[in-house]
Amino acid sequence: MHVHAGGAITVIPPNIWQDNSLTGSTPFVIYPRVNATKNGEIAYGFQITPEELPQVYTPDGVNVLASGDTKKVPANTVMDVNRYQEDLAALSPSNQLSLLNLSGIDRRFNNAYLQTWTLGLERAFSGLTADLAYVGTSAFRLPRYSYPNAYQGAGPGFAKFTNFDSGGVATGGFGFESVITNTAHSSYNALQTSLAGQVGHGGPGLQAGYTWSKALDDVSGLLGGTGSTGAVSLFSPQDPFDTHAEKGPSNFDVTHAFTLSAAQDLHLQDLGEQPAGIRVLTQGWQLLSISTITSGAPFTVYSGIQQTGAGTIGADRPDQIGKPNLSTSHSSTRRREDYFGLGAANATFFSIPIGIQDGTGPNSGRFGMLGRNSFRGPAYYDFDFAVIKTTPIAHRSSGVERADLQFRGEFFNVFNVVNMGLPANTIKGSGFGVISKTAGTSRQIQFSLKLIY
């Protein structure tokens, strides 16, 4: 019996892509836009030249680029944002004001760091080695987007860097702002078990593993929104000013994971007396198999409507008022693709809190009580199989082996298990609660011949 323990603290430098938020927005880059209105058509071309844009001034009325040389602009020169927006609006037929959107990085942004620790037991017996370990990680100061001016469409009381008139119409200031901060946190705790080695004399080589784990964070996702699983995955919080309510299972959290791989030499050449020509055909055969079974991935249910005066980025969540009978089993008697079980009535398990007393925004609502990643998709099953024959090629006169000729027959998802993806998860979207995509592939068979030398 062996006991092993360890721990580490690792620094995580920022990713390079974050540098784009330093130079990809105002004042280095301007994305001017005007909106067409009824009877206010806008002439447009395929490119905008600097001569067609307003000049940039400081609040004191100094033309920032009067010299024509950007290198002569002093550091930290302040831009008169309102004047630029008003001059841009003057170029549109309807004189419509379009607020500038900004992106940037928090001045306190710094490296993240990761803590890891493990404690395990290892025991060898009968050609096998068993391992049991607890593994934990905790990451701090991870990057995330913050939205100090709320979301698109935010009204007075939420968009504090936007100026409004008495009617709630924007008259100046800034529009949508996204700032990279390092306030995110994640943790991972797991019981990891494994069994590896060879069973008996000439038996198969085995490697099995089971992991029971929990990954938690307050944001996890990729830029781009909808993934290939069929469900929308957002990395923005429901409430732009409260990220604590976002703590929940990570998008990649898998509670249970079991893997089993086996390799067996068939030793067909040892079956009785065989002529040399037959032995060439019977020797070198091997069977391989890899099996994977995991529990389903988490997903969040979104309402698909702006619920408050904080604007919308698509992350508003409803209240849950019923318990769906999820079709997580392969033996389900109803349509497995109808994940919530009521078809067109799947939305009745939820209530969108709008039209309520003391609600805010155009729909007089509030944020929903449903948590992030509170549902799990179907489990995943995959069984792969391969038959391999390796034939040595020797020099005719010397008998020295020069190369190997390897034949492989590979069967992926050999039982053709249909693994369902995640259901459509936007209540006001199309086909809510219905799975329209599969995860993984159908059965695939391939044969190959390879010369190894």
C-alpha positions in Angstrom: 0.0 0.0 0.0 1.3 3.4 -1.0 0.0 6.8 0.1 0.7 9.8 -2.1 -0.2 13.5 -1.5 0.6 16.7 -3.3 -0.3 20.3 -3.8 0.6 23.3 -5.9 -0.1 27.0 -6.5 0.1 27.9 -10.2 0.0 31.4 -11.8 -2.3 31.7 -14.8 -1.2 34.6 -17.2 -3.9 36.4 -19.2 -4.8 35.1 -22.6 -3.6 37.1 -25.6 -7.1 37.6 -26.9 -7.9 39.9 -24.0 -5.5 42.4 -25.4 -8.0 43.1 -28.2 -10.2 44.9 -25.6 -7.3 47.4 -25.1 -7.2 48.6 -28.7 -10.3 47.2 -30.4 -12.7 50.0 -29.2 -13.0 53.7 -28.6 -10.8 55.7 -28.9 -8.5 53.5 -31.0 -11.4 52.1 -33.1 -14.8 53.6 -33.7 -17.7 51.6 -35.1 -20.0 54.4 -36.3 -23.6 53.5 -37.1 -26.9 55.2 -37.8 -30.3 53.6 -38.0 -32.7 54.2 -40.8 -36.2 55.4 -39.9 -39.4 55.6 -41.8 -39.0 58.1 -44.7 -35.4 58.6 -43.6 -33.4 56.5 -45.9 -29.7 56.4 -45.5 -27.3 56.3 -48.4 -24.5 53.8 -47.9 -21.5 52.3 -49.6 -19.2 49.4 -49.0 -16.6 51.4 -46.9 -16.3 54.5 -44.8 -13.4 56.9 -45.3 -12.0 59.1 -42.5 -13.3 62.2 -44.4 -16.8 61.0 -43.9 -16.5 60.8 -40.1 -16.7 63.6 -37.5 -13.6 65.0 -36.0 -12.6 64.0 -32.5 -12.4 66.8 -29.9 -11.5 67.0 -26.3 -14.0 68.5 -23.8 -12.1 71.8 -24.2 -12.8 71.9 -27.9 -9.3 70.9 -29.1 -9.1 68.8 -32.3 -7.3 65.6 -31.1 -6.1 64.7 -34.6 -5.5 68.2 -36.0 -1.8 67.3 -36.8 -2.8 64.2 -38.8 -0.3 62.2 -36.8 -1.7 59.9 -34.2 1.8 59.6 -32.6 1.6 63.2 -31.5 -1.6 62.7 -29.4 -0.6 62.9 -25.7 -1.3 59.8 -23.6 -4.6 59.7 -21.7 -6.2 62.4 -23.9 -9.9 62.7 -23.0 -12.4 62.4 -25.8 -15.6 64.4 -25.9 -17.9 61.5 -26.5 -21.1 63.4 -26.5 -19.9 65.9 -29.1 -18.7 63.1 -31.4 -22.0 61.3 -31.1 -24.0 64.5 -31.9 -21.7 65.2 -34.9 -22.3 61.7 -36.1 -26.1 62.0 -35.7 -25.9 65.2 -37.7 -24.8 63.2 -40.7 -27.9 61.0 -40.7 -31.2 62.2 -42.4 -33.2 61.8 -39.2 -30.5 63.3 -36.9 -30.8 60.1 -34.8 -28.4 59.7 -31.9 -26.5 56.4 -31.7 -24.5 55.9 -28.5 -21.0 54.5 -28.7 -20.4 50.9 -27.4 -17.2 50.4 -25.5 -15.0 47.5 -24.5 -12.0 47.6 -22.2 -10.0 45.9 -19.5 -10.3 46.8 -15.8 -7.2 48.7 -14.6 -6.9 46.2 -11.7 -6.8 43.2 -14.0 -3.9 40.9 -13.2 -2.9 37.2 -13.2 -5.1 34.5 -12.0 -3.9 31.6 -9.9 -4.8 28.0 -9.3 -4.6 25.9 -6.2 -4.4 22.1 -6.5 -4.2 19.3 -4.0 -4.5 15.6 -4.0 -4.4 12.7 -1.6 -4.5 9.1 -2.7 -3.9 5.4 -2.0 -2.3 2.9 -4.4 -2.3 -0.9 -4.0 -0.8 -3.6 -6.3 -2.1 -7.1 -6.4 -2.2 -10.0 -8.9 -0.7 -8.0 -11.8 -3.2 -5.2 -11.3 -2.7 -1.7 -9.7 -5.7 0.0 -8.0 -5.6 3.7 -7.2 -8.1 5.8 -5.2 -7.6 9.5 -4.9 -9.3 12.7 -3.9 -8.4 15.6 -6.3 -9.3 19.2 -5.7 -8.6 22.5 -7.5 -9.7 26.0 -6.9 -9.0 28.9 -9.3 -9.2 32.6 -8.3 -9.2 35.9 -10.1 -10.2 34.3 -13.4 -11.2 36.6 -16.3 -14.8 37.4 -17.1 -16.9 40.1 -18.8 -18.6 42.7 -16.6 -21.2 45.1 -17.8 -21.0 48.4 -15.8 -23.7 50.1 -17.9 -26.1 47.1 -18.0 -27.3 45.5 -21.3 -28.6 46.8 -24.6 -31.9 48.5 -24.0 -31.3 49.4 -20.3 -33.3 52.3 -19.0 -32.8 55.0 -16.3 -31.7 53.5 -13.0 -29.7 50.8 -14.7 -27.6 52.4 -17.4 -25.8 54.9 -15.1 -23.3 56.1 -17.7 -26.1 57.0 -20.2 -27.9 60.3 -20.1 -31.7 60.3 -20.4 -34.4 63.0 -20.7 -37.5 63.0 -18.6 -39.2 60.6 -21.1 -36.5 58.0 -20.7 -35.0 58.7 -24.1 -31.2 58.5 -24.3 -29.7 61.9 -25.0 -25.9 61.2 -24.6 -23.3 59.4 -22.6 -22.2 55.8 -23.3 -24.1 52.8 -24.7 -23.3 49.2 -24.0 -20.1 48.6 -22.2 -18.2 45.3 -21.7 -15.1 45.3 -19.4 -12.9 42.3 -18.7 -12.3 41.9 -15.0 -10.8 39.1 -13.0 -13.5 38.4 -10.5 -14.5 34.8 -11.5 -13.9 31.8 -9.4 -14.1 28.0 -10.1 -13.6 24.8 -8.1 -13.3 21.1 -8.8 -13.6 18.2 -6.4 -13.4 14.6 -7.4 -13.1 11.0 -6.3 -11.0 9.4 -8.9 -10.5 5.6 -9.0 -8.6 3.4 -11.5 -7.6 -0.2 -12.0 -4.9 -1.1 -14.5 -2.8 -4.1 -15.4 -3.0 -7.5 -16.9 -5.5 -10.1 -15.8 -3.9 -13.5 -15.1 -1.4 -15.2 -17.4 -2.0 -14.1 -20.9 -5.2 -12.4 -20.0 -6.3 -9.0 -21.3 -4.7 -5.8 -20.4 -7.2 -3.6 -18.6 -7.5 0.0 -17.7 -10.7 1.1 -16.0 -11.5 4.3 -14.4 -14.5 5.9 -12.6 -14.7 9.5 -11.5 -17.3 11.1 -9.3 -16.9 14.9 -9.5 -18.3 18.3 -9.2 -17.1 21.4 -11.1 -18.6 24.7 -9.9 -18.1 28.2 -11.1 -20.0 31.5 -11.8 -19.2 31.7 -15.5 -18.0 29.2 -18.1 -18.5 29.2 -21.8 -17.1 30.1 -25.2 -17.7 33.2 -27.3 -20.2 32.3 -30.0 -23.4 31.4 -28.1 -25.1 28.3 -29.5 -22.9 25.2 -29.6 -23.3 22.0 -31.5 -25.3 20.4 -28.7 -28.5 22.2 -29.6 -28.7 24.4 -26.5 -27.8 28.0 -26.1 -24.9 28.6 -23.7 -24.3 32.1 -22.5 -21.4 33.5 -20.4 -23.2 36.6 -19.3 -25.0 36.8 -15.9 -28.8 37.3 -15.7 -28.3 40.4 -13.6 -25.3 42.4 -14.9 -24.7 43.8 -11.4 -24.9 40.5 -9.4 -22.7 37.6 -10.4 -23.1 35.7 -7.1 -26.5 34.3 -8.3 -24.7 32.7 -11.2 -22.8 30.1 -9.1 -23.6 26.6 -10.2 -22.4 23.6 -12.1 -19.8 24.4 -14.8 -20.9 24.0 -18.4 -18.4 21.1 -18.7 -19.4 19.5 -15.4 -19.8 15.7 -15.6 -20.9 14.1 -12.3 -20.2 10.4 -13.2 -17.7 9.2 -15.8 -16.7 5.6 -16.4 -14.1 4.4 -18.9 -12.9 0.9 -19.7 -10.3 -0.1 -22.2 -9.1 -3.7 -22.9 -6.4 -5.2 -25.1 -6.1 -8.9 -25.8 -3.5 -10.8 -27.9 -5.4 -13.7 -29.4 -2.4 -16.1 -29.8 -4.1 -17.9 -32.7 -0.7 -19.2 -33.8 -0.6 -21.4 -30.7 -3.7 -23.3 -31.6 -2.3 -26.7 -32.6 0.2 -27.5 -35.3 0.2 -25.0 -38.1 2.2 -24.9 -41.3 4.5 -21.8 -41.7 2.1 -20.4 -44.3 -0.8 -20.6 -42.0 1.1 -19.1 -39.1 1.7 -16.0 -41.1 -2.1 -15.6 -41.2 -2.8 -16.5 -37.6 -0.1 -14.7 -35.7 -0.2 -11.1 -34.6 -3.9 -10.7 -34.0 -5.1 -8.3 -31.3 -8.5 -7.1 -30.1 -9.0 -3.6 -28.6 -12.1 -2.0 -27.0 -12.7 1.3 -25.4 -16.0 2.1 -23.6 -17.2 5.4 -22.2 -20.3 6.2 -20.2 -20.9 9.6 -18.7 -23.8 11.4 -17.1 -25.4 14.3 -18.9 -24.1 17.9 -19.3 -25.9 20.7 -17.5 -27.8 23.4 -19.3 -29.7 26.6 -18.4 -33.3 27.5 -19.3 -33.7 31.0 -20.6 -36.9 33.0 -21.0 -36.1 34.6 -24.3 -37.6 38.0 -23.3 -36.4 41.1 -21.5 -37.7 40.9 -18.0 -36.3 44.0 -16.4 -35.1 47.5 -17.0 -31.5 46.2 -17.1 -31.8 45.5 -20.8 -31.2 42.2 -22.4 -28.4 40.0 -23.6 -30.5 36.8 -23.7 -29.6 35.6 -20.2 -32.9 36.3 -18.4 -34.2 33.2 -16.6 -37.8 32.3 -15.5 -39.3 30.8 -12.3 -39.8 27.1 -12.2 -43.3 26.1 -11.1 -43.4 22.4 -12.1 -41.1 19.4 -12.2 -40.6 17.9 -15.7 -40.3 14.2 -16.2 -37.0 14.3 -18.1 -36.5 11.6 -20.7 -33.0 10.7 -19.5 -33.4 6.9 -20.0 -32.8 4.9 -23.1 -35.8 2.8 -22.1 -38.2 5.7 -22.0 -41.6 4.8 -23.4 -42.2 8.2 -24.8 -40.4 10.2 -27.5 -36.9 10.7 -26.2 -36.4 13.9 -28.2 -39.3 15.5 -26.2 -37.0 16.0 -23.2 -39.5 17.8 -20.9 -42.3 15.5 -21.8 -45.2 17.9 -22.8 -44.3 18.8 -26.3 -45.9 22.2 -27.2 -46.8 22.6 -23.5 -43.2 22.3 -22.1 -43.3 26.0 -21.2 -46.0 25.3 -18.6 -43.3 24.1 -16.2 -42.0 27.6 -16.0 -43.4 31.1 -15.4 -41.8 34.3 -16.8 -42.1 37.0 -14.1 -43.3 40.0 -16.2 -46.3 42.2 -15.8 -45.9 42.3 -12.0 -46.2 45.0 -9.4 -43.0 47.0 -8.9 -41.5 45.4 -12.0 -39.1 47.3 -14.2 -38.5 47.8 -17.9 -40.8 47.6 -20.9 -42.4 44.3 -19.6 -42.6 45.4 -15.9 -40.7 42.3 -14.7 -38.0 41.0 -12.4 -35.2 38.5 -12.6 -36.2 34.8 -12.4 -35.5 32.6 -9.5 -34.3 29.6 -11.6 -30.6 28.9 -11.1 -27.9 28.6 -13.7 -27.3 25.1 -15.2 -30.1 23.6 -13.1 -31.0 20.9 -15.6 -29.0 17.9 -16.9 -29.1 16.5 -20.4 -29.2 12.8 -21.4 -26.3 10.5 -20.5 -23.6 9.6 -23.1 -22.7 6.1 -24.2 -19.9 5.1 -26.6 -18.4 1.7 -27.3 -15.5 1.4 -29.8 -13.9 -1.8 -31.0 -10.9 -2.6 -33.1 -9.3 -5.8 -34.5 -5.6 -5.4 -35.4 -3.2 -7.8 -37.2 0.5 -7.0 -37.3 2.6 -9.0 -39.7 6.4 -8.7 -39.6 8.3 -8.5 -42.9 11.8 -10.0 -42.8 14.7 -9.8 -45.3 14.5 -12.9 -47.5 18.2 -13.9 -47.1 19.2 -12.7 -43.7 15.8 -13.1 -41.9 16.2 -9.8 -40.2 12.9 -8.0 -39.6 12.7 -4.9 -41.7 9.2 -3.6 -41.3 5.6 -4.5 -40.1 2.5 -4.6 -42.1 -0.5 -3.6 -39.9 -4.1 -4.2 -40.8 -6.7 -2.4 -38.7 -10.5 -2.8 -38.7 -12.0 -0.1 -36.4 -15.7 0.1 -35.3 -16.7 3.4 -33.7 -20.0 3.4 -31.7 -20.2 -0.3 -32.6 -23.7 -0.8 -31.1 -24.9 2.4 -32.9 -26.2 4.0 -29.7 -28.1 7.2 -30.4 -26.8 9.8 -28.0 -29.2 12.7 -27.7 -27.9 16.2 -27.5 -29.3 19.0 -25.3 -32.8 20.3 -25.8 -33.8 23.8 -27.1 -33.6 25.8 -23.9 -35.2 29.2 -24.7 -38.9 29.3 -23.7 -39.8 32.0 -26.2 -37.8 30.2 -28.9 -38.6 27.5 -31.3 -39.2 23.9 -30.1 -38.6 24.6 -26.4 -37.7 21.4 -24.6 -37.2 19.3 -27.7 -33.9 17.8 -28.7 -33.1 18.3 -32.4 -29.4 17.2 -32.5 -27.4 14.2 -31.5 -24.2 14.1 -29.6 -21.4 12.1 -31.2 -21.7 10.1 -34.4 -23.5 7.0 -35.6 -21.8 3.7 -36.1 -18.7 4.2 -38.3 -16.5 1.4 -39.7 -13.1 1.9 -41.3 -10.3 -0.4 -42.5 -6.7 0.6 -43.0 -3.4 -1.0 -44.0 -0.2 0.6 -42.8 3.4 -0.1 -43.4 5.6 0.5 -40.3 9.3 0.7 -40.8 
